[in-house]
C-alpha cells in the first residue's frame, strides 16, 4: 500500500508539473499575441491590448523586465494616438514602483515623455518621476530629474498650460520640502549646488513662485497651523542657506588641500552661485551669515585665483612634456 501511495504522489506531482509547463507555454503565447495587438492599425484595439497587458502585470509585474515587453511598451509610447500613449504610460507608472529594477529600467523611457506633444502625457510623466523620487530618495538620477523638471517648467511652449505648471511646482515642492526630518539638510544643499550648475535661472524662477505662495498663504492664514507650516518652509530655506555657507567654508579649505583642485574649485564656485540664487530670492535669508561671508569672501576669491593659477601651471607642464 505504501508503494501504491508513493506512486500516486509521484503521478500527481508529474501531472502538476506538466500542467504548469502547459500554462507557462500558453501564457507566453498569449502574451506574444497581446503584444502583437499593440501594433494593430486600429486605435481602439491597441488601447484594449494595453488593458490586457495591464491585467497580466497585475498578476506578475516582473513581466515588465522581459525585453519583448519593454520594447513593445517603448514603441507604443511613440504611438500617434495620445490616448494610447497616455494609457501605456499609466500602465508603466502603476507597476514600476513595485520593483526598484523596473524604476531604473524604465526611467529614461518615462523621462523622454516630458517632451511629449500631449499635455496629458507630460503630466503623467511628471507624476511618475515624482513617485520615483519620493519612494527612492537616493535615486541616482534625482538631480538630473530635478533639472529636467526645471527645464520643462521654464519652457514656455511645453509648459504653457497652468495645470501642468502647477503639477511641476507641487512635485518639486514635495521632493524638496516634504522630506523626512531625519534627512540631512546638507544633502539637499549639495543637490541645489549640482542643480545650479546649469539651471540656476530656472531654480530662482520656481523658488520665487514658492516664496510668493508662502507669503500669500501666510498673509491669509487664519489658523495657527497654517502659519506654522509657512514658517516651517521659511525655516527650512534658512537651514539650506546656513548649510550652503558651511559648504562654502569647507570648499575654501578643500581648494587649499585637495589634489583635485579643479573639482574643489567647481564645488566652491557652485556653492557661491547657489548662494547668489537665494540672495536674489530674499536678501534677508543671508542676514545671519553676512558677517561670516564678508569676513571670508576676499580670502575665498584669492583661493579661486590661486586654484586657477595652479590649474594653468599644471596644464602648461603637461603640454611641455608632450
N, C-alpha and C positions, 0 to 999 in steps of 0.2 A: 504493500500500500504506500510506503514511503517513496519507493521508486516511481510509482504511478503519480504521486503528488509532485515529485520533483520534475517529472516530465511535463506535467500540466503547467507548472510555473514557468518552465523554460519556453513552452509553447506560447503562453500568454505574453511573455517578455518579447519573444520574436515577433509576434503579431503587433505589439505596441510599437516596436522599433520600425517595423515595416510601414505601419500607418503614419508614423512621424515622418519617415522618408518621403512617403507619397504626398503628405501635406506640405512638406518643405518644397518639393518639386512643383506642386500645384501653386503654392504661394509665390514662388519665383516666376512661374509662367504668368500668373495673374498680375504680378507687379509689372512685368515687362509689357503686358497687354495694356495696362492702365497708363504706363509711361508713354506708350505709343500713341494713346489717345490724346496726350498733351500736345501732339503735333497735328491734330486734326484741323482741317480748314475752317470748320465752324466754331465760332467763339463759344457758343453755349456748351458744346461737347468738351472743349478744352477746360471750361470752367467746372463742369461736372467731374472731369478727370482729376482736377485739383482737389475737389471734395473727397473723391475716392482715395487719393493718396493720403489725405488728412486722416481718414478712417484707419488706414494701415499704421500710420505714425502714432496714432493714439494708443495702439497696442504695443508697438515697438519703435521708439524714437531713434534707436541705433540704425534703423534702415537708412536714415539720412546720411550716414557715413559711407554708404555704398557709392562708388564713383559714378555709376549709371544714374543714380537718383540725383546726386549733386549736379551732374552735367545737365540733366533734364530740368532741374529747378533753375539753374543759371540761364538756360536757353529760354525758359518761359518768362524770366524777368526782363527779357528783351522783346516780349510779345507786343504786337502792335496795339493790342487792346489794353487800356488802362485797367479795366475790370479784372482781366486775367492777371496782370502784373501785381495788382493790389492783393488779389486772393492768394497768389503764390507767396508774396512777401509776408502776408498774415500767417500763412502756414509755417514759414520759416521762424517767424517771431514767436510763435506759440510753442515750438519744440526745441529750439536751440539752447534754451536755458536749462533744459533737463540734463545736459551733459556739457562740461567745460570744453571738451574737444570739439563739440558741434559749434559752440560760440566762436572758437578760434578758426575752425574750418570755413565757416560761412561769413566771417567778419567782413572781408573785402567785398563779397557779393552784396551784403546789406549796405555797406558804406557807399558803394557805387550808385545806389538808388537815391542818394541825397541830391543827385543831379538829374533825376528822372523828370520827364516833361509833365507828368501828372502830379498835381499838388497833393492828392490823397496818398500817393505812393511815397512822396517825400516825407509827409507826416508820419507814415507808418515806419519808415526807415529811422527817423529821429527817435521815435518811441522805443524801437528795438535796441538802438545804440544806448539809449538811456538805461534800459533794463539791464543791459550787459555791464555798463559801468557801475550801476548800483549793486548788482549781485556779485560783481567781481571788482572790488575797489582797486586791486593791484593789477588789473589787466594791462598787459604790455603796450597796448595801443591806446591807453587812456588819454595821454597828452595829445596824440595825433587826432583822436576823436574830437576832443575839445576844439582843436584848431579847425577841423573840418566843419564843425557846427558854427564856429565863429565866422568862417568864410561864407557859409550858407547865409547866416544872419545878415552879413554885410552885402550880400548880392541883391541888388535892387530888382533884378528880374526874377530870379528863382525864389526869393523870399518876399515878394511884394504883398502877398495875402496876409492879412493881420493874424488870422488864426494860426498860420504856420510860424510866424514870428513869436507868437505867444508860447507855442509848444517848445521852440528852441530856448526861449527865456526860461521857461519852467524847468526844462531839462538841465540847463547849466546851473540854475538856482539850486535844484535838488542835489546835483552832483557836488557842488562846492560848499553849500551851506547846511544842507540837511544831512550832516555827517555824524558819525558816532563821536561822542565827546572824548573818547579814549584815543581817537586818531591824532597823531602828531601834526600840529599846525605847520611845522617846518616842512613836512612833505607837501602840503598844499602850497606853501610859499615857493618851494622848488618847482612845483608844477607851473605856477604862474611865470617864473623865470624862463622855463622852457617854452611856454606859450608865447611870451612876448618876443621871442627870437624872430618870429616872422609875423606875429599877429597882434602887436601892441595897440595899433589903432582900433582893431576890432574889439579887443579886450576892454579898452577905455569906453568904447561906444556902448557895449552891453552893461558895463558897470554903471555908467551914467543912468541907464534905464532902471537898474536895480536901485540906485541911490535915490532917484526921483520917487520910485514906488515906496521905498521905506519912509521917506519924509512925508509923502502924501498920506500914506496909511497912518503914520504917527500923528499927523495933524487932525485926522478924522477919527482916530481911535477913541472909542467910548469906554471900552473895557480895559482894565489894568493888564490883563493877559495879553491883549493885542499890543499894548505899548511895550511890555516886557519882551515880546517876540521881536519887535522892531529894534529894541535896544540890543537884543542878542545878535542880530545881524551886524549892527554897528560895532559891537564889541569884538565880534569875530574878525571883522575887517581890520580893526585896530591891532588885533593879535597877529594878523597876517603881516601888517606893516612892521610891527615890532620884530617879527621873525625875519623879515627881509633886511632890517637894519643889522640884526645879528649875523645874517648870511654875508652882508657886505663887509663886516669886520673880519669874519672868518676868511672871506675871499681875499681880503687885503693881506692876511698872513700867508695864505696859500701861494699868492703871487711871489712872495719872497722866498718860499721854501720848496715849492713844488718843482719837480723835474719837468713836468709837462706845463711849461709856462703859458703856452697858447690856451690850453683848456682852463687853466686858472684865471687867465685874463678874460676869457669869454664868459666865465661864470661871474666875474666881477662886473663886467660891462652889462651883462644880462640882468644882474640884480639892480644896478643903477637905473637901467631902462625901466624895470618893473616899478621901482620906487617913484619914478617920474610919472608913470601912469596913475598911481594913487595920489600923488601930489596934485596932478591936474584934476583928478576927480574931486578931491576935497583937501585943500592945504591943511585944514585943521587936523587931519589924520597924522601928520608928521610933526605936530607941535611938540609932543612929548619927546621926540627923538632929535629935534632940530639942533640942540646943543652938542649932542654926540656927533652928529653929521658935520656941523660947522667946524668942530674941533679936528675931525679926521679927514675931511674931504680933500684938503690940499695934499696930505700925505698919500691918500688913495690915488689921486691923479698922478702924483710922482711915481707911484708904483706902476701905474699903467704905462707911463712914458718909459720907465726903466725896463719893463717887460717887453715893450715894443722894440727897444734898442737891442735887448738880448736876443730876441727872435730874429731880427735883421742880421745881427752878427753871426748867429748860428747858420742862417741861410747863406750868407756870403762865404762862410767857412766851408760849407758843403759844396757850393759851386766851385770854389777854388780847388777842392780835392778832385772834382770831376774834370 
